[in-house]
Amino acid sequence: MSLAVVGAVHENKDRSNRLFEIRLCVPGEPVDLAPEPKNPFDPSAIAVWSTRGVQIGYLSAERCGWIGSRMAQGEEICAIFQEATKGGAIIRISFSSSDPILPPARPRKPQARSLDEESGFYPDYIPPDD
């Protein structure tokens, strides 16, 4: 199951940058899920931490209650980093201690050609000043 990681635009208490940490994560890398029952905004919040011990965000509020209740019942949930998104990330989880599997990679859109290549314009060579 793929889940959104939200709140990545906020910095951590130690002032580390969550978006920067997400950019360091590699698809398939393990992430940790940690319930935060003393979270002042949402007692069912579940924090998501990278393997380097930096928080990258939270599971969305819609999923926290369900995932948290399964964790409270002692069910082991394994999680891996799936991909970065514009304002956060997506993680992949599995239940009953089975390893999560990444879905096939989405094909990337071809890069647009630069204006110079399309127009055929190439500037004159300017030698360096000595």
C-alpha positions as CSV (number, residue, x, y, z in Angstrom):
1,M,0.0,0.0,0.0
2,S,1.3,3.5,-0.9
3,L,0.8,6.3,1.6
4,A,1.4,10.0,1.3
5,V,3.8,11.7,3.7
6,V,2.6,15.2,4.5
7,G,4.0,18.2,6.5
8,A,7.4,18.1,4.7
9,V,7.4,21.9,4.1
10,H,7.7,22.4,7.9
11,E,11.1,22.3,9.5
12,N,11.9,19.9,12.4
13,K,12.4,21.0,16.0
14,D,16.2,20.6,15.5
15,R,15.8,23.0,12.5
16,S,16.6,20.2,10.0
17,N,14.9,20.5,6.6
18,R,12.5,17.8,5.8
19,L,12.4,18.4,2.1
20,F,16.2,18.3,1.9
21,E,16.1,14.9,3.7
22,I,13.5,13.6,1.3
23,R,15.8,14.4,-1.6
24,L,18.5,12.3,0.0
25,C,16.1,9.3,0.3
26,V,16.4,6.5,-2.3
27,P,13.5,4.4,-3.4
28,G,13.4,1.1,-1.5
29,E,15.3,2.6,1.5
30,P,13.6,1.7,4.9
31,V,11.7,4.4,6.8
32,D,10.4,4.2,10.4
33,L,6.9,4.9,11.5
34,A,6.5,6.3,15.1
35,P,3.2,7.1,16.7
36,E,3.0,10.4,18.6
37,P,0.2,10.1,21.1
38,K,1.4,13.4,22.8
39,N,1.2,15.4,19.6
40,P,-0.7,18.6,20.5
41,F,-2.4,18.8,17.0
42,D,-3.4,15.2,16.5
43,P,-3.0,12.4,19.2
44,S,-3.2,9.8,16.4
45,A,-0.3,11.3,14.4
46,I,2.3,9.0,13.0
47,A,5.7,10.5,12.2
48,V,7.8,9.2,9.3
49,W,11.6,9.0,9.9
50,S,14.4,8.4,7.4
51,T,17.2,5.8,8.0
52,R,19.4,8.8,8.9
53,G,17.1,9.6,11.9
54,V,15.6,12.7,10.4
55,Q,11.9,13.2,10.4
56,I,10.5,13.7,6.8
57,G,6.9,14.3,7.8
58,Y,3.7,12.5,8.9
59,L,1.2,10.1,7.5
60,S,-1.9,11.9,6.3
61,A,-4.6,12.3,9.0
62,E,-7.0,10.0,7.0
63,R,-4.6,7.1,7.5
64,C,-3.1,7.7,10.9
65,G,-6.0,6.3,12.9
66,W,-6.2,3.1,10.9
67,I,-2.4,2.5,10.8
68,G,-2.0,3.5,14.4
69,S,-4.7,1.1,15.6
70,R,-3.0,-1.8,13.7
71,M,0.4,-0.8,15.3
72,A,-1.3,-0.6,18.8
73,Q,-2.6,-4.2,18.3
74,G,1.1,-5.3,17.8
75,E,0.9,-5.8,14.1
76,E,4.3,-5.2,12.5
77,I,4.3,-2.7,9.7
78,C,7.3,-2.5,7.4
79,A,7.8,0.7,5.4
80,I,10.1,1.9,2.6
81,F,10.6,5.1,0.8
82,Q,8.8,5.1,-2.6
83,E,9.3,8.5,-4.2
84,A,9.6,12.2,-3.6
85,T,6.7,14.5,-4.5
86,K,6.5,18.2,-4.9
87,G,5.6,18.9,-1.3
88,G,6.4,15.6,0.4
89,A,6.9,12.0,-0.3
90,I,5.2,8.6,-0.8
91,I,6.1,5.6,1.2
92,R,5.2,2.0,0.6
93,I,4.0,-0.2,3.6
94,S,3.2,-3.8,4.1
95,F,1.6,-5.6,7.0
96,S,2.6,-8.8,9.0
97,S,6.3,-8.2,8.6
98,S,6.4,-9.0,4.9
99,D,8.7,-6.8,2.9
100,P,7.0,-4.0,0.9
101,I,7.6,-4.1,-2.8
102,L,8.0,-0.9,-4.9
103,P,5.6,-0.6,-7.8
104,P,7.1,-0.3,-11.3
105,A,8.7,3.0,-12.0
106,R,6.6,5.5,-13.9
107,P,8.1,6.5,-17.3
108,R,9.6,10.0,-17.3
109,K,8.3,12.6,-19.6
110,P,10.9,13.4,-22.4
111,Q,12.8,16.6,-21.7
112,A,11.8,19.6,-23.8
113,R,14.5,20.8,-26.2
114,S,16.1,24.1,-25.4
115,L,15.2,27.2,-27.3
116,D,18.7,27.3,-28.9
117,E,18.3,23.8,-30.3
118,E,14.9,24.4,-31.7
119,S,15.8,27.7,-33.4
120,G,19.1,26.6,-34.8
121,F,20.8,29.6,-33.2
122,Y,24.3,29.1,-32.0
123,P,26.3,32.0,-30.6
124,D,29.7,32.9,-32.0
125,Y,32.7,31.6,-30.1
126,I,34.2,34.3,-27.8
127,P,37.8,33.5,-26.8
128,P,38.8,34.0,-23.2
129,D,40.5,37.2,-22.2
130,D,44.2,36.7,-21.3
